[in-house]
Amino acid sequence: MTIGAAMSPHMADLAIAQTQQPNPRHLQHAADAGSKINSLSQQQARKVADDFEAVFLSQMLAHMTAGVKLEEPFGGGPGEDMFRSLLNNEYAKAIASRGGIGVSNQIYRQILALQEV
């Protein structure tokens, strides 16, 4: 990925920082920041991030399956319309619990960064 017009300056700095070797000063800063945030708030942040990713995936799955029309006797009808969203929710939870697509990790990092301020 090139760092340029498609990235904000903050994201470009973040991408550069991730490719560089961490120095002891950055490690100490991270340790200090980690001590400010207790483990309970870290667990809450992880749960919120995972839930957000599951909702995001559920919406993606809903749009993906919106155009799929199944024929009788094995598909379609009011029952399928009613339960399709529940099935999409369960698929999304399963995908998110197995690592997801990476949205959860980014949200988690952002929540912790906002708590440090």
N, C-alpha and C positions, 0 to 999 in steps of 0.2 A: 504494500500500500504506500503510495507516495504521500508525503506530507505537503499539503498545498492548499489550493483554493477550496477543496471539498471539506477540509477540517477547520474547526475553529482554532484560534491560537492556543487556547487552553488544552484542547485535545492533541495538538501537535506537540506541545511541551510534555504532555503525559506520555505520548508514544515515544518520544526521544528518551525520556527518563526511564521507561521500561526496558529500553534496549541497552542502557548503560549499566555498568556494574555498580551496585550500591556501595557508598562509602560509609565508614563508621558513624559519621555525623548523622546521615540519613537514618541509619539503623537505630541510633539513640533517640532521634526524634520520633520514629515509629514506635519505639518501646514506651516513650513518655506518653504518646497519644493513646496507646493501647491501655496504659494504666489508668487513664482518665475515664475510659469507657468500661463499665463493669460488664461482666459476662452475661448478666441478665439482659442488658440492653443490646448486646451483640446477638443473643439468641432471638430477641424480639425483632431485630433488624433483619436477621436471616429469614425468619418466618414471613415477615412482610414482603421481603424481596421474592421469596418463593411463591407466595400467594399472588403477587403481581404478575409474575411470569406465567402462572397457571391461567389467570384471567386473560392475559394477552394471547396465549396459545389457544384458549377456548374461542376467543373472537376470531382468530385466524382460521381455526377449523370450521367455525360457523360459516364464514365466507367461502371456504373451500367446498363445503357440502351444500351450499345454498342452491346451486344449479343442478345437483344430482337428483334426478327423478327416477324412483324405482317403480316397477310395475307390479300389479297384483299377481298372484296371491301372496308373494313373499315380501313385498315392500309397499310403501305408500300408505295413504289413508291418514285419518286424523290421529291415530295412535303414534305413528312415526313422527308426525309433525310435532306432537306434544313432547315426545321423549328424545328427540334428536338433540336438543340443547343439553339435556342431562348426559347423554352419551358423549357429546363433545367436551363437557366439563370433566368427565372421568378420564377421557383420553388425554386432556390437557394436564390434569393432575399427575397421570402416569408418566407423561413425557417430562414434566418438570421435576418429578421425584427421581428420575434417572439421569439428571444432568441438564435437561432442557436444551436451550439454544444459546445460552450465555447471557441472557437478559438479567437473570437473577443475580449473577455475580457483579455486574455493573451497578445495579440498583443497590446492592448490599454495600459496595464500596462507597457509593455516593451518600448513603444514609450515614455511614460511619464518619465520612469526611465532614458532613454537615454537623454532626454531634461534637466534633473536635473544636469547632469555632467558639 
